[in-house]
Amino acid sequence: MNKIYFVFDEINASKDINTDFAKSAHATRFREYKNLLAWCDLFLRRKFLTPYSGKSRAYTLLFPMEELFESLWGNG
């Protein structure tokens, strides 16, 4: 897992998440990352999803649990 951390070496931590997300909302180069940015917004602002009706969109994040289990604890 730690093998890929070097990719983030040149990225500074956000000092103002709200401002950063406001900038990305209008940048055309981020359009293809709309769903990913929605997930980042959810996690970074410590929001949670609840079943309710309204105008907000909710996305799901599904993992193949058998593959996760096997990759963490091996095949026996």
N, C-alpha and C positions, 0 to 999 in steps of 0.2 A: 504493500500500500504506500509506503513512504517513497517509493521509487519515482513518483510523479510530482512530488512537492516542488522540485526545482522549476517547474513550469510557472509557478506562482511567485517566484523570487522577486520579480520586478514589479509586482502589483502591490500598491500600498493599501492598507486598510481604509475603509471609508470613514470619514470624520462626520459626515451628515448623510445618512441613508435616504432621508426624504428628498433632499436636493438632488442626489445622484439619480434616484428613480424619476424625479420630475424631468431631468435632462434626457433620460433614455426614452421617456414616453413620446417625445416628439421627434427623435432622431430617426430618420428613414433607414439608416444602416442597421438598426436594431429590430426592424419589423419581423424578420425571420426568426428572431429570438423571443417573440412575444410570449409564448407559453413558458419558456424557460425563465424569463424575467418575472412572470406571474408567480412561479414557484419560489424564486429567490425572494421576492417581496413577501410571500407567505412566511418563509423561514426566518428571514432577517428581521422582520418586524414582529416576530413571535405571534403571528395570527394563528387561528385554527379554523377548521371547517365544521360547520354545523348544518344539519338538514333543515332548510327553511326556504321559503319562496321569496323571490325578489329579483332584482336586476343583476346581481352579482353572478359571475360564473364560477363554478367550482370544477377543478380538474382532479383526476385521480392519478395516483402513482402506484403502479402495481409491480411486484417483483415475483419471479418464479421461486417460491420459497424452498423447493427441493434443491435448486441450484445454489442458493445462498447457504443453506444448511451444509451441503456437501463441501462447498468451498471454504467454509469456516471450520468444520469439524472433520472433514475427510470422509472417505467412503467406508469407514469401519475400522 
